[in-house]
Amino acid sequence: MSRPALIESRFSTVICAPVFSNGEGLSTQVAIGPDEGMKHSSWIMCDNLVSVRKSELTDYVGLLSSAKLTELDEALKKALDLD
């Protein structure tokens, strides 16, 4: 999971929140599924951010609704201990 603005930037890497098929429903995890373009239920893991080379991001999978983006914002705030 990453933002299009970063993918289109001049930087060679982006910070991404990985997506896994298993989650625990923690406040730092966001549930996604077919409505977001996934093949099955999955979880965005905001407590496991990683730096990824843009060249490794080759397949577009889906899109988050504004409601899911709000959930993601809240999960990132919790994971990063932001106000």
Buried (B, 14 or more C-beta within 10 A) or exposed (E): BEEEEEEEEEEEBBEBBBBEEEBEEBEBBBEBEEEBEBEEEBBBBBBEBEEBEBEEEEEEEBEBEEEBEEBBEBBBBBBEEEE
